[in-house]
Amino acid sequence: MAQKLTVEQVKGEILRFWNVFMDKDAQGLMNFYAPDSSVFSSVSARLEPGRLAAARREREYFHGKSSLRSSASNIEVILLGDNAACASYLFQFHAMRVAGGMGNPVEEDIRQGRATQIFRLEPDGRVLIVHEHLSAVDK
């Protein structure tokens, strides 16, 4: 019997995504993204491959001196057939001592963030992000 992606499964993956991010689990974050994935982050002006975005997040956020806090709410999921889904939700994100481009630590505070993530169920049962768009209303 073929597996089908469910709304509950996608919501669970979103919460797991943010938990992995807050735990500074670089490999766990990398494993969320399909090899062909793309990301528009809340701080980048260009589209980048998902795994490159995960590597950038590791460099910027996952060092010992950074402090991270996030929450996700109002998660809406639309199933796109048996093996894909579009999730849209609100998030808050606060990071202290982010590794800035000039070597100076910076602070990030997104109070009204919007997220859209497209998930795909793989033949091996993994649920991967194939596209992600994060933006901030308050920037």
N, C-alpha and C positions, 0 to 999 in steps of 0.2 A: 504494500500500500504506500503510495507516494505521500510525503510530508507536505503539509500546507502551513504557510506562515499565518500566525494569528495576531490579533490586536494586542492581546495580553503579552505575547512573546516580544513584540516590538516595544511595548511600554517597559517591559523588564530590561530589555537591552539598553534603552535610553538611561534608565536609572543605573545600570551596571556601568555604562560608559562614563557617567559623571563620577561614580565611586572610584573607578580605575584612575581617572584623571586626578581626583583629590588624593588618592593613595600614591601618586607620582610613580605609577607602574608603567614605565616606558614600553616594555614589550607588550604588556596588556593593551595599551592604547594603540600601538602599531597593529596588533592583531584584529582590531575592529575594522580596519580599512581593507577593502578589496584591492588587489593589485591595480585595477583600472579605475580606482576611485578619484574623485576631484573634490576640492574644498575651497570655499570662500570663507576665510576666517573673519572674525570681528575686527581684526587689526591689520589685515593685509589688503592691499588694493588690487591684487591679482589672484587669479585662479591658480591653485597648485595641486599636485598629486597628493592624495590623502596620506600616504606613508611619509612623504616629505613634510607635510604639515605636522604629523605626529613627531617626527624627528626634531623639527623646529620647536615644538612645544616642550619636548624633553630638554633641549638646551636652555630655553628661556625660563621654564617653570619648575623643573624637577631637580634642581640643586638643593643642597641641604639648608640654605638660608631662606628659601622662599616659603611663603605661607599662602595656602589656597583655601577658598571657601566657595561653595556653589549650591544652588538649588534649581530644580526644574518643576514646572507646574503647568496646568492646563494642557496636558498632552492630548493631542488629537491624532488619530491614526486612520488613514485611508488605505485599504488593501487594494493593490493593483494586480489582481490575479492571485494565483496560488503561491507565488514565490517572490513577491515584491510588495513594498508598502512605502507610503509617504507619511512621515510624522512631522507635525508642526507643534511647537510648544514655546513657552516663555521660560527664560532662565535668568538667574542672577549669578554673577561671578565676581569674586574679589580676590586679587592676588597682590601680595606685598613682596617686595624685593625681587621683582622680575628682572632677569638679565637683559638689560637694554642694549640697543645697537652700539652705543658708544662706551659700553662697559660700566655705565652708571646704573645702579638698580632703580627701577621705577615701580610705580604702583598702578594697578589696573582696577577700575571699579565700574562694573556694568550692572546697573540697577534694573534696567529694562531691556533685557536681551531677547531676541527672537531667534529661534532655531528651526531649520527645516533639514531633515535627514531622510535620505532615500535608502532603504534597506533591501537586501536581496538574500533570499534563502539559498544557500549553496547545496549542491548534491550531497555533501558530507554532513549536512545538518547545521553548519555554522550560519549565523545571521551576520552579514557584513554590511558596512556602510559603503554605498557606491557614489553618493554625493551628499555634501554637507554645506549648508550656508548658515553662518552665524552673523548676526548683526546687532547693533546696539541702538536703541531709540534715543538714548540720552547722550549721544556723542555729537 
